[in-house]
Structures are given as C-alpha cells and as structure tokens.
Amino acid sequence: MKIPKGRVLTYGQVATKMGNKKWARAVGQALAKNQHAPAIPCHRVVGYNSMGGYSAEGGVKRKAKLLLREGHHV
C-alpha cells in the first residue's frame, strides 16, 4: 500500500526495506497470497529482471496492463 501509483519496487527492494534483502522470495510468496489485488496494489512489485508473477485473475498480462495504465513501459 505504501508504493505510490506510478512507481515500482523489486521484491529485493521491498525485502531490504523490511530489514533483510534475503527475504525477497518471502515477499513474493506473501504477495502471491494477496486476495485483494489490484485494490491492494501488489502489481507494483516486480522482479529484478522480470515482471515476476501475478496471481490475480489475468495473471502477468493483467499485471502488465495495470503497470502500463500507471505509466510504466513493460
């Protein structure tokens, strides 16, 4: 919820903000359980070299569309 519209962070950046960069995988696993996407905007967290996953309806294609609407070129 603290990542503003139009901005993205990587799983590693979120993990680092939580206290340990090694928690990046745990961040991804937690976001995969988000039952309120896109209202709780987990689509704003991406992989270092990829989009990462998106467990909400529409999968990664929907994640890409949401990011495009927010001004990111995916």
C-alpha positions as CSV (number, residue, x, y, z in Angstrom):
1,M,0.0,0.0,0.0
2,K,3.0,2.3,0.5
3,I,4.2,2.1,-3.1
4,P,2.6,5.1,-4.8
5,K,0.8,4.9,-8.1
6,G,3.3,5.1,-11.0
7,R,6.2,3.7,-9.0
8,V,7.5,0.1,-8.8
9,L,9.9,-1.7,-6.5
10,T,11.6,-5.0,-6.8
11,Y,11.0,-7.9,-4.4
12,G,14.5,-7.3,-3.2
13,Q,13.9,-3.6,-2.5
14,V,10.8,-4.4,-0.5
15,A,12.7,-7.1,1.4
16,T,15.5,-4.6,2.1
17,K,13.0,-2.0,3.4
18,M,11.7,-4.8,5.7
19,G,15.2,-5.4,7.1
20,N,16.9,-8.2,5.0
21,K,17.4,-8.4,1.2
22,K,17.4,-12.2,1.5
23,W,13.7,-12.1,2.2
24,A,12.9,-11.3,-1.4
25,R,11.5,-14.7,-2.1
26,A,9.3,-14.5,1.0
27,V,8.0,-11.1,-0.2
28,G,7.0,-12.7,-3.5
29,Q,5.3,-15.6,-1.7
30,A,3.3,-13.2,0.5
31,L,2.2,-11.1,-2.4
32,A,1.1,-14.2,-4.2
33,K,-1.5,-14.7,-1.4
34,N,-2.9,-11.2,-1.8
35,Q,-6.7,-11.8,-2.2
36,H,-7.4,-8.1,-2.8
37,A,-5.4,-7.4,-5.9
38,P,-5.5,-4.9,-7.6
39,A,-7.1,-2.9,-4.7
40,I,-4.0,-3.7,-2.7
41,P,-1.5,-2.9,-5.4
42,C,0.9,-5.9,-5.4
43,H,1.3,-5.4,-9.1
44,R,3.8,-2.6,-8.3
45,V,6.3,-5.1,-7.1
46,V,8.4,-6.7,-9.9
47,G,11.4,-9.0,-10.2
48,Y,14.9,-7.6,-10.8
49,N,15.0,-8.9,-14.4
50,S,11.3,-9.8,-15.0
51,M,7.8,-8.8,-14.3
52,G,7.6,-11.5,-11.6
53,G,4.3,-13.3,-11.1
54,Y,0.7,-12.1,-10.6
55,S,-1.8,-14.5,-9.0
56,A,-4.9,-12.4,-9.6
57,E,-7.2,-13.1,-12.5
58,G,-5.5,-12.4,-15.8
59,G,-2.0,-13.3,-14.5
60,V,1.1,-11.4,-15.7
61,K,-0.8,-10.0,-18.7
62,R,-3.1,-8.1,-16.3
63,K,-0.1,-7.0,-14.2
64,A,1.5,-5.5,-17.4
65,K,-1.8,-3.7,-18.3
66,L,-2.1,-2.3,-14.8
67,L,1.5,-1.0,-14.9
68,L,1.0,0.4,-18.4
69,R,-2.0,2.4,-17.1
70,E,0.2,3.8,-14.4
71,G,2.8,5.0,-16.9
72,H,5.3,2.1,-17.0
73,H,6.6,0.7,-20.2
74,V,6.6,-3.0,-19.7
